[in-house]
């Protein structure tokens, strides 16, 4: 696996490179300390495009979010994994809305290696703290425990096959893996997921995964 690391702290870049290289997890093609450099290096040559781009959110000049947006606009297949100190709902939603493959918090450095491998396997990775931020809400005194009701409402809206597909989306499987698991074509899975999103009023599979996990926790 070939990766690139983008962080405004050179020490973070060096530490991650040392750890990932020493453990045989990945080959680090290059590092950068700002978004502008990351975009330039990513498209410099075909050989400079990593399998996974590990990038921070806040950096001088072009932010990680803007850099990811620029990269994905030209290369929609880019695998981008955010690694940051910011567990802010807005940042997480923006990152995943762009099409990022995951969002991790820097305190959980041990999870970086497995996360990179999961992304390479086609999964979407959300750290435990990140998932908690996305599913948290302001408590309603009149509704102290409605998780069962939420689950029931989702179960009532979705057919059996739709529930199976949604559960696998929540596990982080991509369309190919879901198709293989359920003996369906990728096109059928893609169409079913689109129909599920429309039915539930959602815009992407990350929202679908969060809704399912929140309803079944």
N, C-alpha and C positions, 0 to 999 in steps of 0.2 A: 504494500500500500504506500503510495506517495502522497505526502501532505504538504501544505504550506501553513505557516503560523503568522498571524497578524495581531500584534499587541503593541500599545504605545510604550510599554516597559520592556526594554531590551533584555533585562534579566529574566522576565517571564518567558520570553521567546527562547532564550538560551536554556533555561531550566527545563521547559517542555521538550525542547529538541534533545537534550541530554537524556531525559527519562524515556522518551518514546524510542529513541535510537538504541539505547542500552538494553531495553527490554525486547527489542526486535519487533516492536509494534508497527513502526512505520519508518519510512525514509523521508527526511525533511528536505524538500527541494529548495526552499528558500524561506526567509522570514522578512517581515516588513513591520514598520512602526506607525503607519498611518494608512488611511483608506485609499488615498490617491496612489501611493506606491503599490498597494495591494492590487488595485485594478490594472495598473500598468504591467506589473510583473506577471499577473495571471494571463494576460493576453500577449505577452512579449513574444513567445514562440509556442508552437504546439507542445513542445516538450516541457514547457514551464507550467502547464495546466495540471494542478494536483488532482488526485482522486477525491480528496476532501480538503476543503479550506477551513481552517480553524481560526475564528476571528473574534475580536473584542467588539463591544458596542460603542463606547465613547473613546474617541481618539482625536488628536489635533487635525484640523482641516476637515477632510471628508470622513464622516463617521462610519462605523462598521455597517450600520443599516444602509446608508447611502451606497457604500461600496458594494454590498451584497445586491442591492437593487440594480446597480449598473452592470454587475457581472451576470446576473440572472436574465437581464434584458437581452443580452447577447448570447448567453449560453444557458438556456433554461434547464439543461441537464446538470448544471453545476451542483455539487454536494457541498452545502455550507453549514457548518456547525458553529454556533455561537458559544463562546466561553467568556464569561464576564462576571463582575462582582454585583451587577445590578439585577435583582430579582423583582423588577418593577413590572406590573401587569401590562402597562402600555408598551414597554420595550418588547416583552415576550410576545404580545399579540402582533405587534408590527413585524417582528422577526419571522414568526411562523406564517403570518399572512403573506410575506414575500415569497415563501416557498422554501424556507430554510429546513434542513433535515434534523435540526435539534437545537436545544438551548440548555446549557449547563452553567452552574455557578462555580466560580474558581475555587471556592473552599473545598470542593469535592474533586480534587485533582486525580485521585485514584480512579475516578469514573471515566476519565478522558480516553484511556486506551480501549476499554470495552465499548464506549460510545462510538469511537471511530470505527471499530469493527462492525457494530450494529448498523451504522450508517452505510458502510460498504455492502452490507447484506440487504440493503433496501428498506431498513426500518427508520422510523422517526423517533428521535430520542429526546425525552424531557426528564430532567433531573427531578428527584422527589420534591425538592423545595419549589421548583418551577411549577410542577403540576399542582402543588398545594396553593400557590398564588393564583393560578388560573381557575381553580374550582372554588376558591373561598368566596364568600358573599357576606353581606351584612345580615346578622340574625334577625328574624322577624318574630317578636314575642308571640304573635298569634299563630305562628306556624313553627313550633319548636323542633319538630321532627317530621319532615315531609319527604325524606329520601325514598320511602316506600311508595308514596304517591307519585313521585317523579318517575321512578322505575316503572310503575304500573302504567303511567301515561305514555311512556316511550314504548313499552311492550304492546300497548293497545294500538298504537299508530303503525307499528311495523309488523310485517308478516314474518313467518318463521325464518325464511331464507334471508330476509333483510336483517333480522336480529343476528343471525350467524355472521353475516358479512360485517355488520357494525361492531360486533365483539372482536373480530379479527383486526379491523381497523384500529380499535382501541389498544390492541396488543402491539401495534406498530408495524404490521405486515403491509407490504405493498401489494398492488393489484396482481402481480404475477404470483406471489406466494399465496394470496387468498384464492386465486383461481386454481392453483395446484391443490390446495387444502380441500376445496369444495368441489373439485372436478368440474369446473366451469371454464369458459374461455375468458381471457383478459378483457375482451370487449364487453362481455356480459357483466363482469364485475364492475367495470368502469361505468356502464349504463345504470347498473343497480345502485351504485354509490351516488351518482348524480340524482337519481330519483329519490333516494333517501334524504339527501341534502335539501332538495326542493320540498319534500314532504314536511321536514322539520324546520324549514326556514333558515337553514344554515348556508354558509358560503364556502366552507372548505372542510377537509377531512379531519383537521386538527380540532376544530370546534365539535365535530361529531364524536371524536374520541373522548374529548373532555366531558361532553354531555353524558355519554354512556358510562364513563368511569365515575362521574359524580352521582349518577343515578344508582349505581350498583356498589358503592363503597360501603 
